[in-house]
Amino acid sequence: MNKYFETLELHKILQKLSDLCSNAVSKQLSLEITPSVDIDDVRREVERTDNALSLTIQHGTPHFINFTDITPIVKHAVSGAELSLKELIEIRRFLYQIRMLEEWHKELKEECSLEFLFEMLYPDRYLEQRLDVSIIDENNLADEASSELASIRRKISNAELKIRETLDKMIRSASTLKYLQEAIVTIRDGRYCLPVKTEHKGSVSGMVHDTSASGNTLFIEPAAVVEANNEIRILKGRELDEIRRIIREFSFEISGQSEQLMSSFEAAVKLNIYFSKANLAADMRACKPEIGDDGVIILNKARHPLIDPKSVVPVDFKIGEGYTSLIITGPNTGGKTVVLKTVGLLTLMTMCGLLIPVTDGSRISVFHDILVDIGDKQSIEMSLSTFSSHMNRVVEILDTADFQSLVLIDELGSGTDPVEGAALAVAIIEKLRQKGATLVTTTHYQELKMYAIDTERVENASCEFDVNTLMPTYKLIVGTPGKSNAFAISKRLGLADDVIAHAKELVTDENSRFEAIIDDLDKLRTELEENKRKTESDRRTAEKLRAELEHEKQELALRREQELEKARAEAQNIVNRVQRESQALVEELEKVRKEKESQDFSKLALEAKQKQRSSMNKLYLEANPVISKDDDSYVLPRPLKKGDNVIIAESGRKGIVVNPPDAKGMCFVQVGVMKTKLDVKKLRLVEKEKDTKKPKKRGSVSTKGVESRMTRRVSTELDIRGYASDDGIYEVDNFLDSAVMSGVGLVTIIHGKGTGVLKNAIRTHLKRHPQVKSARPGLYGEGEDGVTIVELKK
């Protein structure tokens, strides 16, 4: 591995990745991953890892097994060789892996950047099942491998059974038993034999196949089973031939599937690596950063992935926007080196296609070189001091660095005379700036702090130190130089106060003033951050109160509307009750009129009906208790006249002026089916829109206009299309009353088809109407289901 990458411990991250892989090939390829310098390649790899993480979160990780590298097995089959049962088992195992991946992929509802790998999978369920059924283990095929093999093995079993029966009879025979060493059947050289005593060799006819170690026993194949043993030997040969045929058949089939198998193997290995990257990201609580190549690095809440998550302190880091060189100062053990390693390692991880432990809004730049000098590499064998070793690496970095390089140097210029070391450090930084490199370095030299203050595109940063606890906070503060806090740390470690006081006296006034300025700046920064925290807390509190007030406002509005709706419902119930009672009264008057046949009485009935309608109008308006919207400053643009469209200010409802205002400024206004008398001060004039509708046929009566309501002419048709159910029923009742009083026997109600709500309400009402003899839908030519023909009682 590149020595700079090893210094940043990239190999430890790749080892973590390798440990998450399921097979040897994926493990090895994970260890061999190298950072890419191609921004398109980096973006593509990071996107695939991020997609794998998203799929893992939504659907779980696909099931990966420890499959073998099938490349040599497939090549062996392609060469025409017969595969072993062990190799066939490995192929079967790999086919199972492909099937598992394919079945997991089928559950996905969305496409992703890994789709091309799933398309490279070629599952072969038929071959997998055949191998699964046919192979028992590395040494045996199952009878189910072929019908011929099963038949041969049945014949062998039958032949062996017959031999055993014959030999069992001989063992049980007293004439033979006395010649046997033991009453058992043995197998020698694949043939069934009896153990005969040596002295009785001629007493049992047959072939001798073996002798015991002591020489006292001969293993003789009786003549009675020789033919049967020969048959078994032949069947065994046929069995081996069939097994070889089956294996050759499998080998040939695998050879024919070689391209599909190799494609599937490549895809399975890569999928295993991508999902291992996803699992590593999940373990690190990592996410995808924005990726560029402009030298800008922004790390929000970055955590070093090799430090225990329970103890690691997140750090915010930024470079490349406004400055390309960052000089980090602060006390020893304050976390300066960890910052360098975090920046370098997270950059390398991104370039390897990994997600990094940061929060949203982070950004990583792709560099061609990441050059590092961290740690003491002095060599006793080469007689190199710390400074010499340090300078050797700096020289190498200066020779390599360019505008596409990220340079990380720890304790630049240390290990020699402070004055010379500081001057050398400034010169090195200037050289790297001339080459256009992005530089992050740590130091204790005050000269470098002053250099950063005086130089453009060079910025100070410090690792915060809590002077109260005398402990580092490991927080990086960009824009403020840090203090070494040597006196405070020494005091905490137990150095005598008089020694520390004497040391302070030896510090030059200039250095003391500089340290004091830094100290004041640090205190000011702390105060500003505290004020910022308080302001943010107040803002959140105010935002919470605003949300609560808004919620209460919405609840009040909802309750107000609910109360208004409740009031409307109660008022409507009152109106409906009064309407039913008044209607019953009018019907009673009509009944009396018919009985009396008196013209005067008819006049009284009509007057009662008009009075009832006027009362209904008032009740409808009172049943709508809305908040007043009256505007005292409003003045009518002109006097109202009959037919003007107006809005009632108190209710917001639209109406039509029935007659001009009288001397007191009062006029009748038609609102829907209601007519009420109102003061013109409560009316708002609305410009009348031009009527683009065609005039109705002569003889029809429209109950929507005021004129049709004021005329006494009776029509046989009523058009209530567009009315609400209640309003339509009210109009129908008035229309039928007029028709009955005029002696009309058959009328037509035009309600239209629409949704059927108005039609069904009208027809239901007509069934209960006391003046209706019958009602039916219109026929063809009459309007069909859009009208109802009503026959009235005489």
C-alpha positions in Angstrom: 0.0 0.0 0.0 1.0 3.6 -0.6 3.1 4.7 2.4 1.0 7.9 2.8 -2.2 5.8 2.8 -0.7 3.5 5.4 0.2 6.4 7.6 -3.4 7.5 7.6 -4.4 3.8 8.4 -6.5 3.3 5.3 -5.6 -0.4 5.4 -7.4 -0.8 8.8 -10.6 0.5 7.2 -10.2 -1.9 4.3 -9.7 -4.7 6.7 -13.0 -3.8 8.4 -14.6 -3.9 5.0 -13.0 -7.3 4.2 -14.2 -8.8 7.5 -17.8 -7.9 6.5 -17.5 -9.8 3.1 -18.8 -13.4 2.9 -16.3 -15.1 0.6 -12.5 -15.2 0.0 -12.6 -13.4 -3.4 -14.7 -10.5 -2.1 -12.4 -10.3 1.0 -9.3 -10.1 -1.1 -10.7 -7.6 -3.6 -11.8 -5.4 -0.7 -8.2 -5.3 0.7 -7.0 -4.4 -2.8 -9.2 -1.3 -3.2 -7.2 1.8 -4.1 -8.4 5.4 -4.0 -9.5 6.7 -7.4 -8.4 10.1 -8.7 -11.2 10.2 -11.4 -14.1 12.3 -10.0 -16.7 10.6 -12.1 -15.5 7.2 -10.9 -15.6 8.3 -7.3 -19.1 9.8 -7.6 -20.3 6.6 -9.3 -18.9 4.3 -6.6 -20.1 6.5 -3.7 -23.6 6.6 -5.3 -23.7 2.8 -5.6 -22.6 2.4 -2.0 -25.3 4.9 -0.9 -27.9 3.0 -2.9 -26.8 -0.2 -1.3 -27.2 1.4 2.1 -30.7 2.7 1.2 -31.8 -0.7 0.0 -30.4 -2.3 3.2 -32.3 0.1 5.4 -35.6 -0.5 3.4 -35.3 -4.3 2.6 -32.4 -5.7 4.6 -29.1 -7.0 3.3 -29.3 -9.7 0.7 -28.3 -13.2 1.9 -24.7 -13.9 1.0 -23.0 -17.2 1.7 -19.4 -18.2 1.6 -19.3 -19.4 -2.0 -16.0 -20.6 -3.6 -14.3 -19.0 -6.5 -15.8 -21.0 -9.4 -13.4 -19.6 -12.0 -11.0 -22.7 -12.0 -14.0 -25.1 -11.9 -15.6 -23.5 -14.9 -12.3 -23.4 -16.8 -11.8 -27.1 -16.0 -15.3 -27.9 -17.4 -14.6 -25.8 -20.5 -11.4 -27.7 -21.2 -13.5 -30.9 -21.5 -12.5 -32.5 -18.2 -14.8 -34.3 -15.9 -15.6 -32.4 -12.8 -15.5 -34.1 -9.4 -18.5 -34.4 -7.1 -16.9 -31.8 -4.8 -16.6 -29.3 -7.7 -20.2 -30.0 -8.7 -21.3 -29.3 -5.1 -19.5 -25.9 -5.2 -21.4 -25.1 -8.5 -24.6 -26.1 -6.8 -23.8 -23.9 -3.8 -23.1 -20.9 -6.1 -26.3 -21.4 -8.0 -28.1 -21.2 -4.7 -26.4 -17.9 -4.0 -27.5 -16.5 -7.4 -31.1 -17.6 -6.8 -31.1 -15.9 -3.4 -29.9 -12.6 -4.9 -32.4 -12.8 -7.7 -35.3 -13.5 -5.3 -34.2 -10.5 -3.1 -34.1 -8.3 -6.2 -37.6 -9.2 -7.3 -38.9 -7.8 -4.0 -37.6 -4.3 -4.9 -40.1 -1.8 -6.3 -37.5 0.8 -7.3 -34.5 0.8 -9.6 -31.1 1.8 -8.4 -27.5 2.3 -9.6 -26.8 -1.4 -8.8 -29.4 -2.6 -11.3 -26.7 -3.5 -13.9 -25.2 -6.0 -11.5 -28.5 -7.8 -10.9 -29.0 -7.9 -14.6 -25.7 -9.9 -14.8 -27.1 -12.7 -12.7 -28.3 -15.8 -14.5 -30.0 -18.1 -12.1 -30.6 -21.7 -13.3 -33.1 -23.3 -11.0 -33.3 -26.4 -13.1 -29.6 -27.2 -13.0 -29.5 -26.3 -9.3 -32.4 -28.7 -8.5 -30.8 -31.5 -10.5 -27.5 -31.1 -8.7 -29.2 -30.9 -5.4 -31.2 -34.1 -6.1 -28.4 -36.0 -7.7 -25.5 -35.4 -5.3 -25.4 -36.8 -1.7 -21.9 -35.8 -0.8 -18.4 -35.6 -2.3 -18.3 -39.4 -2.8 -21.8 -40.5 -3.7 -24.5 -39.9 -6.2 -28.2 -40.4 -5.3 -30.3 -43.0 -7.0 -32.4 -40.1 -8.3 -29.5 -38.9 -10.5 -31.0 -41.0 -13.3 -33.6 -43.7 -13.8 -30.8 -46.0 -15.2 -28.7 -45.6 -12.1 -31.7 -46.3 -9.9 -32.5 -49.4 -12.0 -28.9 -50.8 -11.8 -28.8 -50.2 -8.0 -32.1 -52.1 -7.6 -30.7 -55.0 -9.5 -27.5 -55.0 -7.4 -29.6 -55.0 -4.2 -31.7 -57.9 -5.5 -28.7 -59.9 -6.5 -27.0 -59.2 -3.1 -30.2 -60.3 -1.3 -30.3 -63.6 -3.2 -26.6 -64.3 -2.4 -27.2 -63.6 1.3 -30.2 -65.9 1.4 -28.1 -68.7 -0.2 -25.2 -68.2 2.1 -27.5 -67.9 5.2 -29.0 -71.3 4.3 -25.5 -72.8 4.1 -24.5 -71.2 7.5 -27.6 -72.6 9.1 -26.9 -76.1 7.6 -25.3 -78.4 10.2 -23.3 -80.1 7.4 -21.6 -76.8 6.4 -21.5 -75.0 9.8 -19.0 -77.5 11.2 -16.4 -76.4 8.6 -16.7 -72.7 9.3 -14.5 -70.7 11.6 -17.5 -68.3 12.3 -21.1 -68.4 11.2 -20.9 -65.1 9.3 -20.8 -63.9 5.7 -17.8 -61.7 4.6 -16.8 -59.8 1.5 -13.4 -60.2 -0.1 -12.5 -58.3 -3.3 -16.1 -57.3 -3.8 -17.4 -60.9 -3.6 -19.4 -62.7 -0.9 -17.4 -65.5 0.9 -17.6 -67.8 3.9 -14.7 -68.1 6.5 -13.7 -71.8 6.3 -11.2 -73.5 8.6 -8.0 -74.3 6.8 -8.1 -78.0 7.6 -11.5 -78.3 5.9 -10.4 -76.6 2.7 -11.7 -79.4 0.5 -15.0 -79.8 2.3 -16.5 -76.5 0.9 -16.3 -76.3 -2.9 -15.6 -72.9 -4.3 -12.9 -70.3 -5.0 -10.4 -69.1 -2.3 -10.1 -65.3 -2.4 -8.1 -64.6 0.8 -6.4 -66.0 3.9 -6.5 -64.7 7.4 -3.3 -63.3 8.9 -2.9 -66.3 11.2 -3.4 -68.7 8.3 -6.2 -70.6 10.1 -9.0 -69.3 8.0 -9.7 -69.4 4.2 -12.2 -67.0 2.7 -14.0 -69.2 0.1 -16.6 -68.1 -2.4 -19.0 -71.1 -2.6 -19.7 -72.4 -6.1 -23.4 -71.8 -5.5 -23.0 -68.0 -5.5 -20.2 -67.6 -8.1 -22.6 -66.7 -10.9 -24.5 -64.3 -8.6 -21.3 -62.6 -7.6 -20.3 -62.3 -11.3 -23.6 -60.7 -12.0 -23.0 -58.2 -9.2 -19.5 -57.5 -10.5 -21.0 -56.7 -14.0 -23.7 -54.5 -12.5 -21.1 -52.6 -10.4 -19.3 -51.9 -13.6 -22.4 -50.6 -15.3 -23.1 -48.5 -12.1 -19.7 -46.8 -12.5 -20.2 -46.2 -16.2 -23.6 -44.6 -15.4 -22.1 -42.4 -12.7 -19.3 -41.2 -15.1 -22.0 -40.5 -17.7 -24.0 -38.4 -15.3 -20.9 -36.5 -14.2 -19.9 -35.9 -17.9 -23.4 -34.7 -18.6 -23.2 -32.2 -15.7 -19.7 -31.1 -16.7 -20.8 -30.5 -20.3 -23.8 -28.5 -19.2 -21.6 -26.3 -16.9 -19.2 -25.8 -19.8 -22.2 -24.6 -21.9 -23.2 -22.2 -19.2 -19.7 -20.9 -18.6 -20.3 -17.3 -19.7 -23.5 -17.0 -17.6 -21.7 -18.5 -14.6 -18.7 -16.2 -14.9 -21.0 -13.2 -15.3 -23.0 -14.2 -12.3 -19.8 -14.8 -10.3 -18.5 -11.3 -11.1 -21.8 -9.7 -10.2 -22.2 -11.7 -7.0 -18.7 -10.7 -5.8 -19.3 -7.0 -6.6 -22.7 -7.0 -4.9 -21.1 -8.6 -1.9 -18.6 -5.8 -1.7 -21.1 -3.0 -2.2 -23.4 -4.3 0.5 -20.4 -4.8 2.7 -19.6 -1.2 2.2 -23.2 -0.4 3.1 -23.0 -2.4 6.3 -19.7 -0.7 7.2 -21.4 2.7 6.6 -24.3 1.6 8.9 -21.8 0.6 11.6 -20.1 4.0 11.4 -23.4 5.9 11.0 -21.9 7.3 7.8 -23.5 9.2 5.0 -22.7 10.3 1.4 -20.8 13.6 1.1 -21.0 16.0 -1.8 -18.0 15.3 -4.1 -16.0 17.8 -6.1 -12.4 18.4 -7.4 -11.9 22.0 -6.5 -10.0 21.5 -3.3 -12.9 22.3 -1.0 -13.3 20.1 2.1 -16.2 20.6 4.5 -16.7 18.2 7.3 -19.6 18.5 9.6 -19.5 16.6 12.8 -16.8 14.4 11.4 -15.7 11.4 13.5 -12.5 9.4 13.1 -13.7 5.9 12.1 -11.0 4.0 14.1 -11.6 5.7 17.4 -14.2 4.2 19.8 -17.5 5.8 18.9 -18.2 6.2 22.6 -15.2 8.4 23.2 -14.6 10.1 19.8 -15.4 13.9 19.7 -17.0 15.1 16.4 -15.1 17.9 14.7 -16.2 20.6 12.2 -13.5 21.3 9.5 -13.4 23.5 6.5 -10.8 24.4 3.9 -10.8 25.6 0.3 -13.3 28.4 0.6 -11.4 31.6 1.2 -8.2 29.9 2.3 -6.2 27.0 1.0 -3.7 26.7 3.9 -4.8 26.0 7.5 -2.3 26.3 10.4 -3.6 24.4 13.5 -2.2 25.3 16.9 -2.9 24.3 20.5 -1.6 22.3 23.3 -0.2 18.8 23.1 -2.8 16.0 23.4 -5.3 18.5 22.2 -6.4 16.6 19.1 -4.4 18.4 16.4 -3.0 15.2 14.9 -6.4 13.5 15.1 -7.8 16.3 13.0 -5.1 15.8 10.3 -5.7 12.0 10.2 -9.5 12.5 10.1 -9.3 14.8 7.1 -6.9 12.6 5.3 -8.6 9.3 6.1 -12.1 10.5 5.2 -10.8 11.9 1.9 -9.2 8.5 1.1 -12.4 6.6 2.1 -14.5 8.7 -0.2 -12.1 8.2 -3.1 -12.4 4.4 -2.4 -16.2 4.7 -2.8 -17.0 4.5 0.9 -19.4 6.6 2.9 -17.9 8.6 5.7 -18.9 9.3 9.3 -20.1 12.9 8.9 -23.4 14.7 8.9 -25.4 16.3 6.0 -23.8 19.2 4.1 -20.3 17.7 4.1 -18.1 17.9 1.0 -15.0 16.0 -0.1 -12.6 17.0 -2.9 -10.8 14.4 -5.0 -7.0 14.9 -5.0 -4.4 13.2 -7.3 -2.0 13.0 -4.4 -2.5 12.9 -0.6 1.0 13.6 0.9 1.4 13.0 4.6 4.1 13.6 7.2 2.7 12.5 10.6 4.7 10.8 13.4 8.3 10.3 14.3 10.0 8.1 11.8 13.6 8.4 13.0 15.8 5.5 12.0 18.8 4.4 14.2 20.1 2.2 11.4 20.2 5.1 9.0 21.5 7.5 11.7 18.6 9.8 11.1 17.5 12.2 13.8 13.9 13.2 14.3 14.5 16.4 12.3 16.4 14.6 9.5 13.7 12.0 9.1 11.0 14.8 9.2 12.9 16.8 6.5 13.4 13.8 4.3 9.6 13.4 4.0 9.1 17.1 3.6 11.6 17.2 0.7 9.7 14.3 -1.0 6.4 16.1 -0.5 7.8 19.3 -2.0 9.0 17.4 -5.1 5.6 15.7 -5.6 3.1 18.3 -4.6 1.1 20.3 -7.1 -2.3 22.0 -7.4 -4.1 18.7 -7.2 -2.4 17.6 -3.9 -3.6 17.6 -0.3 -0.6 18.0 2.0 -0.9 17.0 5.7 2.1 17.8 7.9 2.3 17.4 11.7 4.5 19.8 13.7 6.1 21.5 10.7 9.6 22.7 11.4 9.9 20.9 14.8 13.0 19.1 16.0 15.5 21.9 15.6 16.2 25.4 16.8 12.8 27.2 17.2 13.9 30.3 15.3 15.3 28.5 12.4 12.5 25.9 12.5 9.9 28.6 12.3 11.6 30.3 9.5 11.9 27.1 7.6 8.3 26.2 8.2 7.1 29.6 6.7 9.4 29.0 3.7 7.9 25.5 3.2 4.4 26.8 3.4 5.1 29.5 0.9 6.6 26.9 -1.5 3.5 24.7 -1.2 1.3 27.7 -1.8 3.2 28.5 -4.9 2.6 25.0 -6.2 -1.2 25.4 -5.5 -1.4 22.6 -3.0 -4.0 22.4 -0.3 -2.2 22.4 3.1 -3.2 21.5 6.6 -0.3 21.6 9.2 0.1 21.8 13.0 2.6 23.8 14.9 3.5 25.4 18.2 5.4 28.3 16.6 4.0 31.8 17.2 5.7 33.0 14.1 3.4 30.7 12.1 0.4 32.1 13.9 1.5 35.7 13.0 2.2 34.5 9.4 -1.4 33.2 9.1 -2.8 36.5 10.4 -0.8 38.6 7.9 -1.1 36.3 4.8 -4.1 36.0 2.5 -5.6 32.6 1.9 -3.9 31.3 5.0 -6.0 30.8 8.1 -5.4 30.0 11.8 -7.2 27.3 13.7 -6.9 26.0 17.2 -7.8 23.0 19.2 -9.8 24.3 22.2 -8.4 24.0 25.7 -10.6 24.5 28.8 -8.6 26.6 31.2 -11.1 25.8 34.0 -10.7 22.1 33.8 -7.2 22.3 32.3 -8.3 19.7 29.8 -8.6 19.8 26.0 -12.1 19.7 24.5 -10.9 18.4 21.2 -13.0 21.0 19.4 -11.5 22.7 16.4 -11.9 26.5 16.2 -11.2 27.9 12.7 -10.2 31.6 12.6 -8.5 31.8 16.0 -4.9 30.8 16.8 -4.4 28.6 19.8 -2.2 28.7 22.8 0.2 26.0 23.9 -1.0 26.4 27.5 2.3 25.0 28.6 2.2 26.8 31.9 -1.4 25.6 32.7 -0.6 22.0 31.7 2.6 22.0 33.7 0.8 23.2 36.7 -1.8 20.5 36.3 0.9 18.0 36.2 2.4 19.2 39.5 5.2 21.6 38.5 6.0 24.0 41.4 4.4 27.4 41.2 7.7 29.3 41.7 9.2 27.4 38.7 6.2 28.4 36.6 6.4 32.0 37.8 10.0 32.2 36.9 9.3 30.8 33.5 6.7 33.4 32.9 9.3 36.1 33.7 11.6 34.7 31.1 9.0 35.1 28.3 9.6 38.3 26.3 7.1 41.1 26.5 6.2 40.8 22.9 5.4 37.1 23.3 3.4 37.9 26.5 1.4 40.6 24.7 0.7 38.2 21.8 -0.4 35.5 24.2 -2.6 38.0 26.0 -4.2 39.1 22.7 -4.9 35.5 21.8 -6.3 34.9 25.3 -8.6 38.0 24.9 -9.7 36.8 21.5 -10.4 33.4 22.9 -12.5 34.8 25.8 -14.4 37.0 23.3 -15.0 34.0 21.1 -16.3 32.1 24.1 -18.7 34.9 25.0 -19.9 35.2 21.4 -20.6 31.5 21.2 -22.4 31.6 24.6 -24.5 34.5 23.3 -25.1 32.6 20.1 -26.3 29.6 22.1 -28.6 31.8 24.2 -29.9 33.5 21.1 -30.5 30.2 19.4 -32.3 28.9 22.5 -34.5 32.0 22.7 -35.2 31.7 19.0 -36.3 28.1 19.4 -38.4 29.0 22.4 -40.1 31.8 20.4 -40.6 29.5 17.5 -42.2 27.0 19.8 -44.5 29.6 21.3 -45.4 30.9 17.9 -46.3 27.3 16.8 -48.3 26.8 20.0 -50.2 30.1 19.4 -50.8 29.3 15.8 -52.2 25.9 16.9 -54.4 27.5 19.5 -55.6 30.0 16.9 -56.5 27.2 14.5 -58.3 25.3 17.3 -60.3 28.5 18.3 -61.3 29.0 14.7 -62.3 25.4 14.4 -64.4 25.6 17.6 -65.9 28.9 16.5 -66.9 27.3 13.2 -68.3 24.2 15.1 -70.4 26.5 17.3 -71.7 28.4 14.3 -72.5 25.2 12.6 -74.3 24.0 15.7 -76.3 27.2 15.8 -77.2 26.9 12.2 -78.3 23.3 12.7 -80.5 24.3 15.7 -82.0 27.2 13.8 -82.6 25.0 10.8 -84.5 22.5 12.9 -86.6 25.4 14.2 -87.3 26.5 10.6 -88.2 23.0 9.5 -90.5 22.6 12.4 -92.3 25.9 11.7 -92.4 25.1 8.0 -94.1 21.7 8.7 -96.6 23.3 11.0 -97.4 26.2 8.7 -97.6 23.9 5.7 -100.1 21.8 7.6 -102.1 24.9 8.4 -102.1 26.0 4.7 -103.2 22.5 3.6 -106.0 22.6 6.1 -107.1 26.0 4.7 -107.0 24.6 1.2 -109.1 21.7 2.2 -111.7 24.1 3.8 -111.6 26.3 0.7 -112.5 23.3 -1.5 -115.3 22.4 0.8 -116.7 25.9 1.0 -116.2 26.9 -2.7 -116.1 30.4 -1.5 -114.1 33.1 -3.4 -113.6 35.2 -0.2 -112.3 32.2 1.6 -109.8 31.5 -1.2 -108.5 35.0 -0.9 -107.9 34.5 2.8 -106.0 31.3 2.1 -103.7 33.0 -0.4 -103.0 35.8 2.1 -102.2 33.2 4.8 -99.9 31.5 2.4 -98.1 34.7 1.6 -97.8 35.5 5.3 -96.3 32.0 5.9 -93.7 32.5 3.2 -92.7 35.9 4.6 -92.3 34.4 8.0 -90.1 31.6 6.5 -87.8 34.2 4.9 -87.2 35.9 8.2 -86.6 32.5 9.9 -84.0 31.5 7.3 -82.0 34.7 7.7 -82.1 34.4 11.5 -80.9 30.8 11.2 -77.5 32.0 9.8 -75.8 33.7 12.7 -72.6 34.7 11.0 -70.2 37.4 12.2 -71.1 40.8 10.9 -69.1 42.1 8.0 -70.7 45.5 7.8 -68.5 48.3 6.6 -69.9 51.7 7.7 -67.7 53.5 5.1 -69.4 51.8 2.2 -71.6 54.0 -0.1 -73.8 52.6 -2.9 -72.4 53.9 -6.3 -76.0 54.5 -7.4 -79.6 54.0 -6.2 -80.7 50.4 -6.3 -83.3 49.3 -8.8 -85.3 46.2 -9.5 -83.1 43.2 -10.7 -79.8 44.5 -9.2 -77.4 41.8 -7.8 -76.4 42.6 -4.3 -74.6 41.1 -1.3 -76.0 41.2 2.2 -73.1 42.7 4.3 -74.1 40.9 7.5 -74.2 37.4 6.0 -72.2 37.6 2.8 -75.0 36.0 0.9 -76.0 37.0 -2.6 -79.5 38.2 -3.6 -81.6 40.1 -6.2 -83.5 43.3 -5.6 -87.2 42.6 -6.0 -88.4 46.3 -5.9 -86.8 49.7 -5.6 -86.2 51.0 -2.1 -89.1 52.9 -0.5 -89.0 56.3 1.3 -87.5 54.7 4.4 -84.7 53.0 2.4 -86.2 49.5 2.7 -86.5 47.1 -0.2 -87.3 43.4 -0.7 -84.4 41.1 -1.7 -84.7 37.6 -3.1 -82.0 35.3 -1.5 -82.3 31.8 -3.0 -85.8 30.7 -2.2 -86.3 33.4 0.4 -87.5 37.0 0.1 -86.8 39.4 2.9 -87.1 43.2 3.5 -83.7 44.9 4.3 -82.2 48.4 4.7 -80.2 49.4 1.7 -77.3 50.3 4.1 -76.8 46.6 4.6 -76.6 45.9 0.9 -73.5 45.9 -1.4 -74.1 46.4 -5.2 -72.6 43.7 -7.5 -72.3 44.4 -11.2 -74.7 42.2 -13.0 -73.0 39.7 -15.3 -74.3 39.3 -18.9 -76.6 36.4 -19.3 -75.2 34.2 -22.0 -77.8 31.5 -21.6 -80.4 30.9 -24.3 -83.9 32.0 -23.3 -86.3 29.3 -22.2 -89.1 28.0 -24.4 -92.2 30.0 -24.3 -94.7 28.6 -21.8 -92.1 27.4 -19.3 -91.7 28.9 -15.9 -88.3 29.4 -14.3 -88.5 29.7 -10.5 -84.9 31.1 -10.4 -85.8 34.6 -11.5 -87.7 37.2 -9.4 -90.1 38.0 -12.2 -91.3 34.4 -12.4 -92.0 34.4 -8.7 -94.0 37.7 -8.8 -96.3 36.7 -11.7 -99.6 35.0 -11.1 -99.5 33.1 -14.4 -99.4 29.3 -13.8 -97.3 26.9 -15.9 -97.4 23.2 -16.3 -93.6 22.9 -16.0 -91.1 23.7 -13.2 -87.4 23.9 -13.8 -85.4 23.3 -10.6 -82.0 22.2 -12.1 -79.1 23.3 -10.0 -81.1 23.7 -6.8 -80.2 22.1 -3.5 -82.5 19.3 -2.3 -84.2 21.4 0.4 -84.6 24.4 -1.9 -85.9 22.3 -4.7 -88.6 20.7 -2.4 -89.6 24.1 -1.3 -90.1 25.3 -4.9 -92.0 22.1 -5.8 -94.4 22.6 -2.9 -95.1 26.2 -4.0 -95.5 25.1 -7.6 -97.9 22.3 -6.8 -100.0 24.6 -4.5 -100.4 27.0 -7.4 -101.2 24.2 -9.9 -103.8 22.7 -7.5 -105.4 26.1 -6.9 -105.5 26.8 -10.7 -107.1 23.4 -11.4 -104.1 22.0 -13.4 -104.2 18.2 -13.3 -100.8 17.2 -14.9 -97.5 19.0 -14.4 -93.8 18.3 -15.3 -90.9 18.9 -12.9 -87.6 19.3 -14.6 -84.8 18.3 -12.2 -82.1 16.8 -14.5 -80.2 13.6 -14.1 -76.9 14.9 -12.5 -75.7 12.9 -9.5 -79.3 11.8 -8.7 -79.5 13.5 -5.3 -82.0 16.1 -6.3 -84.0 13.7 -8.5 -84.3 11.1 -5.6 -85.2 13.7 -3.0 -88.0 15.1 -5.2 -89.5 11.7 -6.1 -89.3 10.6 -2.5 -91.1 13.8 -1.4 -93.8 13.4 -4.1 -94.7 10.0 -2.8 -95.7 11.6 0.5 -97.3 14.8 -0.9 -101.1 14.9 -0.1 -102.0 16.6 -3.5 -100.1 14.1 -5.7 -102.1 11.2 -7.2 -99.2 9.6 -9.0 -95.7 10.4 -10.2 -93.6 8.7 -12.9 -90.3 9.4 -14.8 -90.5 11.0 -18.2 -90.8 8.8 -21.3 -88.8 9.1 -24.5 -89.4 12.6 -25.9 -90.6 13.9 -22.5 -87.1 14.2 -21.0 -86.8 10.6 -19.8 -85.2 10.3 -16.3 -84.4 14.0 -16.2 -88.0 14.9 -15.5 -90.9 13.6 -13.4 -94.5 13.7 -14.6 -96.9 14.4 -11.7 -100.7 13.8 -11.8 -102.5 15.9 -9.2 -105.6 15.0 -7.3 -108.9 16.6 -8.5 
